[in-house]
Structures are given as C-alpha cells and as structure tokens.
Amino acid sequence: MPDPSPPTGTRSPRRISWDLLRVVAVFAVMLGHVTHQGALLHPELVGYPFRVTAQFGAAILLVISAFFVCASLRKGRPGRWLWNRVARLVPAYLVAVVVTYVVARYATIRFSGLPFPPGLSGFLFGVPQGPPSDPSPWYIPTGADLLGNLGMVQEWGWRYELFYYLDGAYWTLPVQLIAFTAAALLWPRRWRTHRLTVGLLWALILVPLFLRFVVFDPVSTPKLVETFYYGLGLHRVHVFAIGIAIWLWAKRRLAHWHLALFVLAACAAQDLQVFPFHQALPNDPERWPSAIGFAIMLLLVCLAARGPDWRFPGLSRIAPAVTWLAGISYGLYLVHQELGYILARALLNVGVPGWLRLLIVLAAAVLGGWAITAGVERPVHRWLTARRDRPGKPGKPQVEDSEPVSVGGAS
C-alpha cells in the first residue's frame, strides 16, 4: 500500500491543528486540576467562577503521543530514537520533582502552622514537631517521597504507604517510558506484519479490560494485583492503541469501518478504566462530561490526522501563540498541579478573589512551563543527543526531528 508521508530526511510544514489540540488538551487538564481536583484534595481551594469536572485531557495527550511515536520512530534507529525521547522527557521531570519537593516542604509546613525543623537537612527531611495549628493541614512530603518520585516508582509504593506522589500529574511519565521502550523493541521485528500489528492493538484494548473485569473484580482486586496493573500502565494502554490505529488509518493502512470500531472500543475502554464502578465516586470527575469530551477530542484527532490543516479565518492570528504554548506544554504539564495548588492557597491566604486567583495560577503555570522548557528541557536535550565523534567538532543532534511525543507535546 502506498505511503503518502514525506521521505525520510524531509519535514512537513508545522500544522496548527496538532498544536491547537495539544493546547486545548493541556488546558483542559490544568483547568480540571485547578478548579475541581484542587477542592477535592484541599477543601479550602474553592471560590472559582466555574469548575471543569471533565477528565479527558491527559488521555488525549497520550493518544497524540502514540500517533507521533509512529510518525517519528520510522525515521531513525529505534535505540537512538528511544534515547532521544528519554533525553527530552526525563531531565525536565527530575528538575520539576526537586523543585516541587522543596517548594512543597516549605509551603506545607507553613500552611499547617508548624515550626520548621532546624538546619538545612531538617528543613528538607526532618519531621516538624507539634500538632498542626491550621484546621486544614497539608500533607508534608518526606525524603522517601522524593526518592520514590525521582525513581518514578510512586505507583508501586503508595498503596503500601511507602511513599506518595509529589504531584498527581506525574503518573504519565513512567507509563510513557514503558510504552516508548516497548515501541522501540517491537518496531524492527520482522514478524511485525500488518495483521499482527492490528491484532496487537486490539489486545491492548481488550486484554486489560478482561483482566480487570473478568479475571478480577474492581471491588475486591488484591492490592498486589492493582499495584502491577497500574504500575505497568495497563489502565491506559488503550489510548496508545487508538493513537497507533489513527496513524495506520491516516496512512491508508486501516479501513474507515475498522477505525470506527477502534474509536468505539477506545471510548468504551476509557469509560470503564476511569469509572470501573460505572459511576463517579466522590473524588472522581463527572462521568458523562469526561466520556463525551474524550470522544469529541478523539474525533478531532482523526480530523487532524487525515484532513487538511485547520486554517480557519482568525486562527492564523493566534497561530504563533498556539504554537508557542504547544511548544512548552510538557513543561506546563509538569509544573501546573501541585505548585498550582500551593500558589492558590497562598493567594487565598491574602484574600485574592476566585477569578483573579485562577488567572494568576494559570499565568504562573505558563511562566513555569516556559522556564523549565527553555532552561532545562531544550538545552539538556540538545546536549544529551549531540554527537561527539571528534574532539573540538561541534556536536550534531542525533535526532533532527522534534515530533511531539511527550504528554505535553514537542518542544
């Protein structure tokens, strides 16, 4: 079957459609966390003019990530491609973890009305003495939390109270790295025929559902089984499957009816994985807005994948801003949640009203996302992926493309 994609070594013009989808998805994540999830975790963080109760942004970002895995992986060597992904994602994540830990230690001790332990080591790792004086004390992160988050093993320890997430958004990175590693290992295999690839995609959607709802019961699943299920990212592999299916369809390797089945299956899997009890629990987002939002965004991803670029009247005026935001969206994703909660509480303490508080938190997230992108992600990625074959010769990036494969998109 003919492949209409440009030959290796050429780059297609940047499409505003993909940038717009990434920006909409990441802002859906941010608004949901700030206006809805924040109040569930910290009841005092209320008073915003609206609440975004739908949850679909992170899943759509992973769909887009999977699509561009296929678009970029075929352009180079799998090992080098994987290193390029690791070099782009991990350093910025590690810096975000350290910054979040230090800021959270200071803020949560202050918010809880506790004295700071003496000395630098006491501040960073000590246990504050005395009962909290604030009626809504915050959890104070520990050194074990820092190590667990740096090692990206939070999902393997929090159920046993060994350590906890410093930021709830961090769950996506280990899931992505597992998916990227699997893609790099499977891509060059000769047995990877089209039929087997499509069969694998169906397995990625159906097998986790079979394990969760047939082999086990969501009500009585053993803690160890849950740990492995979530730790390996099995609750989210369907989003990678539909992203790859959309790419095959965009390359005319999958029929329209077959993609329609994949879309329906992915929407059903998303609903079942997010709402395994078939209803929203008190700490969950709302079910139907989440399901409808995911379905609509999935259809828009299909339009972006195979249709013309979205050059609507007026869109060209905001295209530079959209492209810039898409370029820092990974940094935005890393810094917006826990640091946003801390900033929101600090603003609340000095009497900033809801509308202004929301605008300041979003603006600070954009500023922080830009800082970690420009100060860490891009320069460290260039340094780690530069070839150093000859002393004194300028390094050349190992991978020249910058396809958007992270949760937040390309830099």
URSUL-V53135 format. One line per field, one symbol per residue. ss: DSSP state (H for helix, E for strand, L for the rest). psi: psi as a letter, one per 20 degrees, with the letter a starting at -180 (. if undefined). burial: + if it has 16 or more other ideal C-beta (glycine too) atoms within 10 Angstrom, else -. A space follows every 10 residues. Layout:
ss->???
psi->???
burial->???
//
This chain:
ss->LLLLLLLLLL LLLLLHHHHH HHHHHHHHHH HHHHHHHHHH HLLLLLLLLL LLLLLLHHHH HHHHHHHHHH HHHLLLLHHH HHHHHHHHHH HHHHHHHHHH HHHHHHHHHH HLLLLLLLHH HHHHHLLLLL LLLLLLLLLL LLHHHHHHHH LLLHHHLHHH LLLLLLLHHH HHHHHHHHHH HHHHHHHLLL LLLHHHHHHH HHHHHHHHHH HHHHHLLLLL LLHHHHHHHH HLLLLLHHHH HHHHHHHHHH LLLLLHHHHH HHHHHHHHHH HHHHLLLLLL LLLLLLHHHH HHHHHHHHHH HHHHHHLLLL LLLLHHHHHH HHHHHHHLHH HHHHHLLHHH HHHHHHHHHL LLLHHHHHHH HHHHHHHHHH HHHHHHHHHH HHHHLEELLL LLLLLEELLL LLLLLLLLLL L
psi->pqojqqqpiq pqqpphgggg ggggghhggg hggghghghh hnhimajqir pojqoighgh hhghghgigg hhhiiapggh gghggghhgg ghggghgggg ggghggghgg hikqqpqqrg hgghiroqqr qqipimqqpo qrhhggghhh ikkghihhhj kgrrphpiii hhghgghggg ggghhhgjph imrgghghhh ghhhghghgg ghiggrphhk pqhggggggh hikhijihhh ghghghgghh jkjpqghghh gggggggggg ghhhmijjqp rhjrrqgghg gggggghghh ggghhiarqn mqphhhhjgg gggghhhjhg gghhihfghg gggggghhhj kprgghgggg gghhggghgg ghghhfgggh ggghjpplhp pippqpphph qlqnirhiar .
burial->---------- ----++++++ ++++++++++ +++++++++- -+--+--+-- ++++++++++ ++++++++++ +++-+--+-- ++++++++++ +++-+++-++ +-+++-++++ ++-+--+--- ---+-+-+-- -+-----+-+ ++--++-++- -+-+++++-- --+++++-++ ++++++++++ --++--+--- -------+-- +--++--++- -+-------- +----++-++ ++++++++++ ++++++++++ +-++----+- -++-+++-++ ++++++---+ ---++++-++ +-+++-++-+ ++-++----+ --------+- -++-++++++ ++++++++++ +++++-++-- -+-+--++-+ ++-+++-+++ -++--+++-+ +--++----- ------+++- ++++++++++ +
//
